[in-house]
């Protein structure tokens, strides 16, 4: 699965994130995700028609990570 790289601002903090894309002109990154445990990551697996697993970034709330996956 290929992703594009973007910046996202949450509470005045810039986060570099990866977003799944099927556009070959922008999807230049092949990323791997690992299960790092609850409260230690910021990506979740989402339902998708893609042939493989697709992950979505979830912004931290009050700088607290809620999810279990990370790059």
C-alpha positions in Angstrom: 0.0 0.0 0.0 1.3 3.4 -0.9 0.8 6.6 1.1 1.4 10.3 0.6 3.2 12.4 3.2 1.4 15.4 4.7 1.6 17.8 7.6 -1.3 18.1 10.0 -1.6 20.8 12.7 -3.2 19.8 16.0 -3.2 22.2 18.9 -0.4 24.2 17.3 1.8 21.1 16.9 2.8 20.0 13.4 2.6 16.2 12.8 4.0 14.6 9.7 1.4 11.9 8.7 0.9 9.4 6.0 -2.4 9.1 4.1 -3.4 6.1 1.9 -3.6 7.1 -1.8 -4.2 5.3 -5.1 -2.8 8.2 -7.0 0.6 7.1 -8.4 1.7 10.8 -8.8 1.4 11.5 -5.0 1.6 8.1 -3.3 5.3 7.8 -3.1 5.8 6.1 0.3 5.6 2.5 1.2 5.1 2.4 5.0 4.9 -0.5 7.4 2.8 -0.4 10.6 3.5 -2.3 13.8 1.3 -3.0 16.8 2.9 -1.0 19.6 0.2 -1.4 22.3 -2.8 0.6 23.5 -2.1 4.3 23.9 1.3 4.2 22.1 0.4 4.7 18.5 -1.7 7.0 16.3 -2.9 4.9 13.3 -5.9 2.6 13.1 -6.9 0.0 10.5 -9.9 1.0 8.4 -12.2 -0.9 6.1 -11.3 -0.6 2.5 -11.9 -2.2 -0.9 -8.1 -2.1 -1.4 -6.2 -5.4 -1.8 -4.5 -5.2 1.6 -4.7 -3.3 4.9 -5.3 0.4 4.9 -4.5 2.6 7.9 -5.7 6.0 9.0 -4.0 8.6 11.2 -5.9 9.6 14.3 -4.9 12.9 16.0 -3.8 12.8 19.6 -6.2 14.3 22.1 -4.4 16.5 24.6 -1.1 15.0 23.4 -2.4 11.5 24.4 -2.2 8.7 21.8 -5.3 6.4 21.8 -4.5 3.8 19.2 -2.3 0.7 19.0 -0.5 1.1 15.7 2.5 3.2 14.6 4.9 3.4 11.7 
